[in-house]
Amino acid sequence: MRPPVRYRVRHLTRYVYEGQVAHAHQVLHLTPRVTERQRSFGHSILVNPAAMLREDHLDAFGNGVTRLELDRPHGALDIIATMEVEISALADIDPTRSENWEANRAALQYRALDQTPAQLDVLRYAGGSAYVPIKRMFEDYAREAFAPDTPVLVGAEALMAKIHREFEYAPGATEIATPLVEVFTERKGVCQDYAHLMIACLRSLGLAARYVSGYLRTHTGADDSKLTGSDASHAWVSIWAPPFGWVDLDPTNNLRVDRDHVVLAWGRDFGDVSPLRGVLLGGGSHTLEVGVAVTPLAA
């Protein structure tokens, strides 16, 4: 069995405002999740200027959330999240042993009287959401990967490879408000677009998939090469694939998620797990600086 990998993560977010912000409320998803394969060895969130009020709780998806209220005028805001996590290796998975996609889809039909809470939880990720519409064009695009009787994980990995092959990773080509139909038409975007598109394709087929936010290992391999999307927040897809449960796939890099991804939060789409979202009084326009370092630690 491959050994676990421990990382130290530092995530800096800096806003510099045109004018003074008189009052602000911020909601942060910057707390690492504890999962079957990810352990947390502590985290902290430093805020400058200091918040007047801070509350930490879990949201409806089980993600750690920090709410801040800043009541002093400020022209800049720094938020520094640090954490240390350990990630165990993914167990060997044979995609051909996953349930065929038609049976998977049939099991996801809503039957409130005979479905368990766990099954109903999976259903939350099968419908359309704010950034992920259900459309025939997405179903048609995915059909090539999902021939009759195809194991669901085989089809999902084929779809992931197709998106990776046919779309261009182009920072600055889109923003979070860019409609997914436009991303699909232009065939370019960034990690959140790749994730939203793959989720839309899977859900349009009647399958369940969730949006996962987190980080990538900054460097990987003996040549110190980088995975696409490192040095910033990253996003990928988790598909419901019995009997393996949720399996994470990264369409930006065309790989099954293993030990190079740190999980922060998951939800229906970006809107549920935005690293930082706020409401401001004043400030005007602003500039934004984000820096992420994910550093492996010695065993």
N, C-alpha and C positions, 0 to 999 in steps of 0.2 A: 504494500500500500504506500502510495506517495505521501510524504509528510505534509502537514499543514504549513501554511505560510503566514507569517505575522507582518502586519503593516502599521506604519504610522502615517496618518493622513493629516494634512493641514490645508484648510480651505479658507481663503481670504476673499471677502466681498467688500468692495469700497465704492460708495457713492459720493460724488462731489456735486453739490447742487449749485445752480446759478444764483439763487438767493437763500435766505434763511428758511428752514423748515421750523414752523412754530410748534407743531405737535405731530406725532406719528404713531401709528400702530403697525407692527410687523409680525408676520407669522412665518416661522422657520421650520423646515423639515431638514434638520442637520444633525439628527441623532441616529447612529447606526442601529439597524435592526439586529436582534438576536434570532438566528435561525438554526436549523439542524446542522448547517455547515459553517455558520459564522458566529464567533464568540466575541464579545466586547470586553476590553480590559480598561475601560474608562474613556470618557470624552468630556470636553468642556466647550463652552461658547462664551467668548469675550466680546463685549460690545462697548464701543467708544463713539459718542458719549454714553455714559452709563444709563441704563433704563430705569425709569421711575418704578415700573412694575414688570415682573417677570412671572409667568406661569408655565409649568411643564405638565403635559398630559398626553394621553393616547387618543388618536382620532378614530373614526369609525372603521378604519382599515387596520388598526393596531400599530400605526406608525407613531413614533415619538414626535411631539409637536412642542415648540417653544413659542409662546406669545409674549411680545414686548410692547410696552408703552413708553414713549419718550416724550417728556413734557417740557424739556428745555430747548430753546432755539439752537439750531445747529446748521452749519453749512456743509458738513460732511458726516458720513456714517461709515464706520468700520465694524465688520463682524468677522471674527476669526474663530472658526470651528476646528478643533483638533480632536483626534481620536486614535485609539490603538485597537486593532482587531486581529483576529486569527481566523483563517479560512481553511477548512479541510478540503481535501480533494474530492471531486465528484466520483461517486461510485460508477463502475462500468455499466453502461446502458446500451442495450441492443435496440435501436429504433424499430427494428422489424417486429419486436415483441410487444410494441404498444398496440392498444386497441385500434381497430380500423375506424376511420374518421366518421363513417356513417353511423356506427353504433355509438360513438362518442357524442355525435350531434343528437341522436335520438334520446340519449340519457339526459341531455341538457334541456329537454322540453320541460316547461314549468308545470309541476303537479304538486301544489301546495300541501295537499293532505297526506301524501306518502313520501315526502322528501325530508331528509334529515337536515339539521342546521348546517352541517358541513357541505351538503349538496347545495343548499340554498346560497351559501357563501360563494361557491364556485359560480353560480348563476349570475352573481353581481357583475361578473366580467364577461358576460356573453351578449349583452345588449349595447346599443349605441350610447355614446356619451358626448360631452361638449366638443371635444377635439377629434372624436372618432365616429363619424357617421356610418351607418349601414347603407351600402349602395350596391346595386347590381354590377357596376363597373369594377368594384373591388373583388366581388365574387368571381366575375369572369376572369380577371387577371390571375386569381389563385387557382383556377380550375386545372390548369396544366400540371400543377404539382399534386393534385388530389384526384387521381383516377379512381374508379370504383374499387373498394376493398383495400385502398392504400392505408397502411398503418399511420395513425395521425402524426407521430413524430417523424416518420419518413417524409410525409407530405410537408410538414412544417419546415423541416430542414431544406427541402427542395425549394420551397417558397423563399426562405431566407437567402439561399444562394442566388435565386433569380433576382430578388431585389438588389442584392449586393452587386450583381453583374450589370444590371440595367439602369441603376441610378448612380448619379455622380455626387460624391461627398463634396459639398461646396459651402464652406462657412461664409455667412453674409448673404447667401442667396435667398434665405427665408428668415422670418421671425415667427414668434409663437403665434401671432395672429394670422399668419398665412394659411388660407383654407387648404385642407388636405387634398381636395380636388385639384387645386393649382399645383401643389407639390407633385401629384401624380402626373399631371399634364406636362410639367416642365422637366420631370425626371431628375431633379436635383434637390438637395437639402442637407440637413445635419442629423445627428443621432436621434433627436426627438422626432424628426420627420420619418426617418426609417422605422422607428418603433411604432409610431402612430399608423403608418401605412400597413405594416405587417399585421398589427392588431386589427385594423379595419378589414383586411382581407380575411383573416381567420374568423372574426365575428360575423362577417357577411356570409360565410359558409355555415354559420350556426354553431361555431366552436367558441370556447372560452379562452380569453387571453388577457393578461394584465400588463400594465406599464410599470416598469421598475426603474427607479432612479438610483444613482450612486456614482462610483468612481472606477476608473481603470488604473491598473498598475502603470506608473509613469514610464518605466522602461521594461522591456522583456527580451529575453534571448541573449546569447553570448555577444552578438553584435550591437547590443544596447539599442536596438530598434524600438520604435514606439508603436503601440496599437493606435488605430485611428480613433480620435476622440479623447485621448489622454490630456492631462494638464487642464482639465475643465470638468464640470459636471457631465455625467454620461447617462445614457438611457438605453434600455433594451427591453426584451419581451419575455414574458413567462407564459407558457401554454399549458393547459390542463391536458395531460397525456397519461391516462390510466394504462397500466398499473403503477406507473412511476410517479404519479402525482404531478406537481408543477415542475416543469423543466424550462430552464432559462436559456434563451437564444439571443445572440447579439448580431442583428443583421448588418450593422455598420461594419463589423469585422468578419462576418460570415463564420461564426464559430459558436459552439456550445459553451456556455459559461462554466468556468471551472474555478481556478484559484486566482485569477487576475482581476476579478470584479469585486468591489466592496459595495454592499447593499445598504442604502439609506432608507428607502421607502417604496411602497407599491400602492397602486390604485387603478382606477379605470383609465386615466390618461394624465397628462402633465398637470392639468388643473388641480388634481387631487394631491400632488406631491411636489409642487413648486418649491425649490430650496428656500426661496425668500419671496414673500409677497407682502405688500404694504399699502396703507392708506395714509396720505400725507396732507397736512395743511400748510400750504406755501411751498417754497423751494424752487418752483419753475422747472426748467429743463435740468438735466443732469448728465454726467458722464459716469460710466460704470467700468470698474476694473475687477476681474475675477482671476484668481490664481489658485491652482490645485497642485499639490505634490503628494503622491502616494509612494512611500518609500519602504521597501522590504527591510525588515530587521533581521539581524543575525539570529540563527537558531539558538 
